[in-house]
Amino acid sequence: MTLKDRITEDMKAAMRAKDTAKLGAIRLLMAAMKQREVDERIMLDDAGIIAIADKLIKQRRDSASQYDSANRPDLADAERAEIDVLSAYMPAALSDKEIDDSIAAAIAETGATGPADMGKLMAVLKPKLAGRADMSAVSGRVKAALSKA
């Protein structure tokens, strides 16, 4: 079963269960998927869907933090509930050790020697780690690894 089929089945189950919060989050994801398919005239694969879900999760995190700073815990909680629903479609997150191992392998593969090679290194890491690790955190780890090199 593809990820798209799983999302569709979850949407149907949420409709049957009258779970409006879950249904709203799934419809948001489905709308973003459909928009990208129409705009780019493509059929999304699982990697494309994961990228969209990751982007939506980042948006929800940003909104939740803004709602928290504005003292609106009700809206922040709604955003976090959407994050929980969308996170179910993300692949398992990598451990710190797995991320460090990937960085070390990419350094060996590219021959990166210092901070000037960060772009080259991130270009190798992004396809491997996207959706499975927070890329801003990976970027910080790469900087630290390159400064030691």
Secondary structure by P-SEA (a helix, b strand, c coil): ccaaaaaaaaaaaaaaacaaaaaaaaaaaaaaaaaaaaaccccccaaaaaaaaaaaaaaaaaaaaaaaaaccaaaaaaaaaaaaaaaccccccccaaaaaaaaaaaaaaaccccccaaaaaaaaaccccccccaaaaaaaaaaaaaaac
